[in-house]
Amino acid sequence: MGSDISLAAELLSEGKAVAIPTETVYGLAANALDAKAVAQIFELKKRPAFDPLIIHLASADHLGDYVKDTGPYFDALYQAFSPGPLTYVFPKQDIIPDIVTAGHPTVAVRFPAHPLCQSLLQKLDFPLAAPSANLFGRVSPTQANHVAGQFGDSLAYILDGGSAQVGLESTIIDLSQDEPIVLRLGGLSLEAIEEVLDRKVPYTRSSSSNPKAPGMLSAHYSPGIPLTHGNLDLNLNKVDRKRCGSISFCKKISGIPDQNQRILSPTGDLKEAASKLFAAMRSFDKNEVDVILAEEFPNEGLGRAINDRLRRASVA
């Protein structure tokens, strides 16, 4: 683990897998044009091969090398939000291996804003395939030590860029069809996208066993302790409060020990809450907590993405 960009670039060029920081969460990266290197990602994460990956570029300067067409909406979105927490789905060029896209004729592309990640990408002459740097189905990492805790010495290197500022994976918008549709809610709000495009943009609520983009499966983000998302007043009546943990927006929950409560934003700021969500989910001690109760967040802005992650982490 360290902050040596040159070493990370060298290892990636040799076909090794390296954990990298982004402003959303940490990613497990490999050369996206090297199918053998990408296969390591699936092996290390224990990720099913039908779940596609996102490729990462410093900018759109060479985007045409990897995608066939960007469509009529990309320029406005790119100018407004990239680099940043927005991923675009386009028809892919043949240079992108099928293992990256799970056989789909489309590829997801993002331009991360984290300065260390930007510097790394600018050193490389290939894009990086990089899903979140965690075991498949578990909570995404927002710090380098979260990555180390799951993978230990099995990674060639962990590039430490501090805590992720956004804390939720990127929003994914499909631009491969005539009309845009959001495939995954994430670190950029639906309202912000709609304002730039000056139109309503639908988003998919369904999951798939053959998803077009990452993060579309119904069961995901497990904290390793049973989690129930929904009406706190109702769910509190079903548990032993002294053996219960809670994730709430801005208020304390009566009857739950203070040390077991995770209040994500006492000031009621959804951006702050989103940045702290995954760290909160992984912070509970199995010896002290039997179940985690998570309340329903305001279903607007980043609250939609928070509810989406909690719903898919939930056992009920």
Secondary structure as the mmCIF struct_conf table of DSSP 4:
data_model
#
loop_
_struct_conf.conf_type_id
_struct_conf.id
_struct_conf.beg_label_comp_id
_struct_conf.beg_label_asym_id
_struct_conf.beg_label_seq_id
_struct_conf.end_label_comp_id
_struct_conf.end_label_asym_id
_struct_conf.end_label_seq_id
STRN STRN1 GLY A 2 GLY A 2
HELX_RH_AL_P HELX_RH_AL_P1 ILE A 5 SER A 13
TURN_TY1_P TURN_TY1_P1 GLU A 14 GLY A 15
STRN STRN2 VAL A 18 ILE A 20
BEND BEND1 GLU A 23 VAL A 25
STRN STRN3 GLY A 27 ASN A 31
TURN_TY1_P TURN_TY1_P2 ALA A 32 LEU A 33
HELX_RH_AL_P HELX_RH_AL_P2 ALA A 35 LYS A 45
TURN_TY1_P TURN_TY1_P3 LYS A 46 LYS A 46
TURN_TY1_P TURN_TY1_P4 ALA A 49 PHE A 50
BEND BEND2 ASP A 51 ASP A 51
STRN STRN4 ILE A 54 HIS A 56
BEND BEND3 ALA A 58 ALA A 58
BEND BEND4 ALA A 60 ALA A 60
TURN_TY1_P TURN_TY1_P5 ASP A 61 HIS A 62
HELX_RH_3T_P HELX_RH_3T_P1 LEU A 63 ASP A 65
TURN_TY1_P TURN_TY1_P6 TYR A 66 TYR A 66
STRN STRN5 VAL A 67 VAL A 67
BEND BEND5 LYS A 68 LYS A 68
BEND BEND6 PRO A 72 TYR A 73
HELX_RH_AL_P HELX_RH_AL_P3 PHE A 74 PHE A 81
BEND BEND7 PRO A 83 PRO A 85
STRN STRN6 LEU A 86 PRO A 91
STRN STRN7 LYS A 92 LYS A 92
HELX_LH_PP_P HELX_LH_PP_P1 GLN A 93 GLN A 93
TURN_TY1_P TURN_TY1_P7 ASP A 94 ILE A 95
BEND BEND8 ILE A 96 ILE A 96
HELX_RH_AL_P HELX_RH_AL_P4 ASP A 98 THR A 101
TURN_TY1_P TURN_TY1_P8 ALA A 102 GLY A 103
BEND BEND9 PRO A 105 PRO A 105
STRN STRN8 THR A 106 ARG A 110
HELX_RH_AL_P HELX_RH_AL_P5 PRO A 115 LYS A 123
BEND BEND10 ASP A 125 PHE A 126
STRN STRN9 LEU A 128 ALA A 129
STRN STRN10 SER A 132 SER A 132
BEND BEND11 ALA A 133 ASN A 134
TURN_TY1_P TURN_TY1_P9 PHE A 136 GLY A 137
STRN STRN11 ARG A 138 ARG A 138
HELX_LH_PP_P HELX_LH_PP_P2 VAL A 139 PRO A 141
BEND BEND12 THR A 142 GLN A 143
HELX_RH_AL_P HELX_RH_AL_P6 ALA A 144 PHE A 151
HELX_RH_3T_P HELX_RH_3T_P2 GLY A 152 SER A 154
BEND BEND13 LEU A 155 ALA A 156
STRN STRN12 TYR A 157 ILE A 158
STRN STRN13 LEU A 159 LEU A 159
BEND BEND14 SER A 163 SER A 163
BEND BEND15 GLN A 165 VAL A 166
BEND BEND16 LEU A 168 LEU A 168
HELX_LH_PP_P HELX_LH_PP_P3 GLU A 169 SER A 170
STRN STRN14 THR A 171 ASP A 174
BEND BEND17 SER A 176 GLU A 179
STRN STRN15 ILE A 181 ARG A 184
BEND BEND18 GLY A 187 LEU A 188
HELX_RH_AL_P HELX_RH_AL_P7 LEU A 190 LEU A 197
TURN_TY1_P TURN_TY1_P10 ASP A 198 ASP A 198
BEND BEND19 ARG A 199 ARG A 199
STRN STRN16 TYR A 203 TYR A 203
BEND BEND20 SER A 209 ASN A 210
BEND BEND21 LYS A 212 ALA A 213
TURN_TY1_P TURN_TY1_P11 PRO A 214 GLY A 215
BEND BEND22 SER A 218 ALA A 219
STRN STRN17 SER A 222 SER A 222
BEND BEND23 GLY A 224 ILE A 225
STRN STRN18 LEU A 227 GLY A 230
HELX_RH_AL_P HELX_RH_AL_P8 LEU A 232 LEU A 236
TURN_TY1_P TURN_TY1_P12 ASN A 237 LYS A 238
BEND BEND24 VAL A 239 VAL A 239
HELX_RH_3T_P HELX_RH_3T_P3 ARG A 241 ARG A 243
STRN STRN19 CYS A 244 SER A 248
BEND BEND25 PHE A 249 LYS A 251
TURN_TY1_P TURN_TY1_P13 SER A 254 GLY A 255
BEND BEND26 ILE A 256 ILE A 256
HELX_RH_3T_P HELX_RH_3T_P4 ASP A 258 ASN A 260
STRN STRN20 GLN A 261 ILE A 263
BEND BEND27 LEU A 264 LEU A 264
TURN_TY1_P TURN_TY1_P14 PRO A 266 THR A 267
HELX_RH_AL_P HELX_RH_AL_P9 LEU A 270 MET A 281
TURN_TY1_P TURN_TY1_P15 ARG A 282 ARG A 282
TURN_TY1_P TURN_TY1_P16 LYS A 286 GLU A 288
BEND BEND28 ASP A 290 ASP A 290
STRN STRN21 VAL A 291 GLU A 295
HELX_LH_PP_P HELX_LH_PP_P4 GLU A 296 PRO A 298
BEND BEND29 ASN A 299 GLU A 300
TURN_TY1_P TURN_TY1_P17 GLY A 301 GLY A 301
HELX_RH_AL_P HELX_RH_AL_P10 LEU A 302 ALA A 313
#
